[in-house]
Amino acid sequence: MWHLQAPQTNSSSVTSLSHNTEIKSAPKLEQAFKPVTNSGGSMPEANKELIQFKQVLSANLNQEYPNGMAGIVKQLSLLEVRAYVIETYHDKGASIFNEVITSVFPLWAQETLSAIATMDNYNSWLLDTMAELNTLPFLERNGRLWDKRNQLFGDNAKLIWSDELDRIAAREANMQRTIILLDAADDTEINERLAILQSALEDNYGGEIQNLLINKGMIADIFFRFGSVQRDLAAMDVQDRQAQIDSIRRDLLYDEDQITYLAEQDQIKEVNWQIGYTYMTERQAIIATYTGSQLDLALGSEAESAADLNQQQALQTALNSLREKYFEQDATTLSKEEQNGFYRYTRPRIYGRN
């Protein structure tokens, strides 16, 4: 909040113009200029009052912006001044404001008034779409806002909403610190880690957390990726691990039908992983039989390391048979993956996800 002092006159007291630096919503100004009375206490004519109003406003603007109005953030700070002038002179307020700005800042008047008009367009769009925006998840809503800001203001959007970007950067940094700590928090109980994560989200996103939680998978994905969580889950037997995963999802506000369905999917994935582990063990044994050594899977070099063509063909036949034994109709897909150097059962197992 800042205050500008109006010029002192023989017949009026010193008044001030209050200005709130928030420019997006252009709230009303506090009353700044009171009607000037003559020494007899009678009201001057309307045109004399208007002239004096313009003079006082011009003096305040010159005092507050002695170096002119270069820069869109400074230019948009006049939104609140305009709101006060319109409040005071109603239908004539906009033209009075434009006249004063043109008089006081002739070099920047066109650019300033254009910037203000663009912000009017943005605020009008915001009002028209507010109901729709409020139904969207936080990330989607924020994306829509920034798309419109960039469309109207280009690179200047980052300057205009720099405070918002700073807040976003700060809370992202806070969340990143929390995630790093929880990833290594092996001495903390798994349910306590989840409580800490939820508390951090609430602290950093406040009321927006409800929109974030519409996509519960986002929070679950973060949590299940913590190394500390995976180490705890890996140390459990199948039944205890599933019970813990169910409990985590329940704390994340999954309903019971979702929890039951996801648990069934987890069991299917568990069976597939156990089959995969068995396949990889037998695969290595076959490779060792035909080549006399364990091969580097990342190089996909079993065929190249075979002693001769017959051995290569025999090795491929054995591997094909093994894939068909364990994966049936998916055997061809698995073979193509391995030819490209991808071995799906050597990638990290993330309980609660894959």
Salt bridges, closest charged atoms under 4 A:
GLU80 OE1 - HIS19 ND1 3.43
GLU99 OE1 - LYS54 NZ 3.02
ASP120 OD2 - ARG82 NH1 2.76
GLU132 OE2 - ARG144 NH1 3.33
GLU164 OE2 - ARG149 NH1 3.04
ASP186 OD1 - ARG231 NE 2.77
GLU208 OE1 - ARG171 NH1 3.21
ASP221 OD2 - ARG225 NE 3.28
ASP221 OD1 - ARG353 NE 2.39
ASP232 OD2 - ARG193 NH2 2.76
GLU256 OE2 - ARG250 NE 2.78
ASP266 OD2 - ARG249 NH1 2.69
GLU270 OE1 - ARG241 NH2 3.59
GLU270 OE1 - ARG349 NH2 3.07
GLU282 OE1 - LYS325 NZ 3.57
GLU302 OE2 - ARG283 NH2 3.26
GLU337 OE2 - ARG344 NH2 2.74
GLU338 OE1 - ARG283 NE 3.37
GLU338 OE1 - ARG323 NH1 2.59
